[in-house]
Amino acid sequence: MIRLGPEHGRLTVHTGRAGAIAKVGHDLDLEVTRWEATFADDAVALTADPASLRVEGGSGGVTPLGDDEKRGIAQTIRDEVLKDGTIAFTSSRVTPRDGGLDVEGELDLLGVRAPIAFGLELDAGHLTGRATVKQSAWRITPYSALFGTLKVADQVDVAIDATLPKESDDG
């Protein structure tokens, strides 16, 4: 079994923006700083701590994001969107293919479970992958402000970029 966590790489979330005044908002780059993924012969699992979400940066908008804004956004995401709920993925099927894996399974997001599929690429001990999560499929209402004229887009991208450890735990 192979275990990965923040010491091996990054688990990130990228949000877009929507609404009538979307141009004043920011597309956000977030990092999950506490997470664990396990890879066995035919199974993949991942858990992430929603309280560990940190805003790394934002693009677009009329002004750059300062440190206070980043902290405020992260707090709002934790308090109003994720509410310290669960984030856990468990595979139901892992199919090896040239250069990686095709993974299908169930994502438990804030107590709502729904299917999701994504690919993982493996190149010389470097693992990358990306999944698109449509918030409404997990009964999450995308965050909005200013009476709904500025909101986070329904689809967010979750990505992993990690280096596999040189030795794996056989236990």
C-alpha positions in Angstrom: 0.0 0.0 0.0 1.2 3.5 -0.8 0.3 6.5 1.4 0.5 10.1 0.3 -0.1 13.3 2.1 1.0 17.0 2.1 4.6 15.9 2.6 4.5 14.3 -0.9 2.7 17.0 -2.8 -0.3 19.2 -3.2 -4.1 18.8 -3.2 -5.6 21.9 -4.7 -9.0 23.3 -5.6 -9.6 25.9 -8.3 -12.9 27.9 -8.4 -14.3 30.1 -11.1 -16.8 32.9 -10.8 -20.3 33.5 -12.2 -23.1 36.1 -11.9 -23.9 39.4 -13.4 -20.8 41.1 -11.9 -18.4 38.1 -12.1 -15.6 40.3 -13.4 -15.2 42.0 -10.0 -14.6 38.6 -8.3 -11.7 36.3 -8.3 -11.0 32.8 -9.6 -9.5 31.2 -6.5 -6.6 28.8 -6.1 -7.0 26.9 -2.8 -4.8 24.3 -1.1 -5.9 21.5 1.2 -3.1 21.3 3.8 -4.2 18.2 5.7 -5.1 15.2 3.5 -4.3 11.5 3.0 -4.5 9.3 0.0 -3.9 5.6 -0.1 -3.3 3.4 -3.1 -3.6 -0.4 -3.0 -3.5 -2.9 -5.9 -7.1 -2.2 -6.8 -8.3 0.6 -4.6 -7.8 4.3 -4.1 -9.0 6.4 -1.1 -8.6 10.0 -0.1 -9.7 12.0 2.9 -9.3 15.7 3.3 -9.8 18.1 6.2 -12.0 21.0 5.2 -10.7 23.0 8.1 -7.2 23.0 6.5 -8.3 24.9 3.4 -6.0 27.8 2.6 -6.4 30.5 -0.1 -3.2 30.5 -2.1 -4.2 33.2 -4.6 -6.8 34.6 -6.9 -6.8 35.8 -10.5 -9.1 38.3 -12.1 -11.1 40.8 -10.1 -10.6 44.5 -9.9 -8.1 44.4 -7.1 -5.5 41.9 -6.0 -6.2 39.6 -3.0 -4.4 40.6 0.1 -3.6 38.4 3.1 -6.6 39.6 5.0 -9.0 38.9 2.1 -7.4 35.4 1.7 -7.9 34.6 5.3 -11.5 35.9 5.2 -12.4 33.9 2.1 -10.9 30.7 3.7 -13.0 31.3 6.9 -16.1 31.9 4.8 -15.6 28.7 2.9 -15.2 26.8 6.1 -18.0 28.4 8.0 -20.7 28.9 5.3 -19.9 26.3 2.6 -18.0 23.3 4.0 -19.1 23.7 7.6 -16.4 21.3 8.7 -18.2 18.4 7.0 -16.7 15.3 5.6 -14.6 15.0 2.4 -13.8 11.4 1.5 -13.4 9.4 -1.7 -13.5 5.6 -2.0 -13.0 3.9 -5.3 -15.3 1.2 -6.6 -13.2 0.4 -9.7 -9.6 1.1 -10.6 -8.6 0.3 -14.2 -4.9 0.4 -15.1 -4.0 1.9 -18.4 -0.8 2.9 -20.2 0.6 5.8 -18.1 -1.9 5.8 -15.3 -5.2 4.7 -13.8 -8.9 5.3 -14.6 -10.7 5.6 -11.2 -14.4 5.4 -10.5 -15.9 5.7 -7.0 -18.0 7.6 -4.6 -17.3 11.0 -3.1 -18.7 11.8 0.3 -19.0 15.6 0.4 -20.6 17.0 3.5 -22.6 13.8 4.1 -23.9 13.5 0.5 -22.5 10.7 -1.6 -22.4 10.7 -5.4 -20.4 8.9 -8.1 -17.4 10.5 -9.7 -14.7 9.3 -12.1 -11.3 10.7 -13.0 -7.9 9.8 -14.4 -4.6 9.6 -12.6 -1.3 9.9 -14.6 1.9 8.3 -13.4 5.2 9.3 -14.9 8.5 8.3 -13.2 7.1 8.3 -9.7 5.1 11.6 -10.2 1.4 11.3 -9.8 -1.1 13.9 -11.2 -4.8 13.9 -11.6 -7.8 16.2 -11.9 -11.5 15.8 -11.1 -14.3 18.3 -11.8 -16.8 18.5 -9.0 -20.2 20.1 -9.7 -21.2 21.4 -6.3 -24.9 21.1 -6.9 -24.6 17.3 -7.5 -23.7 17.1 -3.8 -26.5 19.5 -2.8 -24.1 22.4 -2.2 -25.3 25.8 -3.2 -22.4 27.7 -4.6 -21.4 30.6 -2.4 -22.9 33.9 -3.6 -22.7 37.6 -2.5 -24.3 40.9 -3.4 -27.7 39.3 -3.8 -26.5 36.6 -6.1 -24.9 38.9 -8.6 -21.4 37.5 -7.7 -21.0 33.8 -7.0 -18.7 30.9 -7.2 -19.2 28.8 -10.4 -21.0 25.5 -9.8 -18.0 23.5 -11.1 -14.7 23.4 -9.2 -11.6 21.5 -10.2 -9.7 19.4 -7.7 -6.2 18.4 -8.5 -3.4 16.3 -7.0 0.3 16.7 -7.9 2.5 14.4 -5.8 5.7 12.4 -5.8 5.4 8.8 -4.8 7.6 7.8 -1.8 10.7 5.8 -2.7 9.6 2.9 -0.5 6.0 1.8 0.1 4.5 0.4 3.3 3.8 -3.3 2.6 1.6 -3.6 5.7 
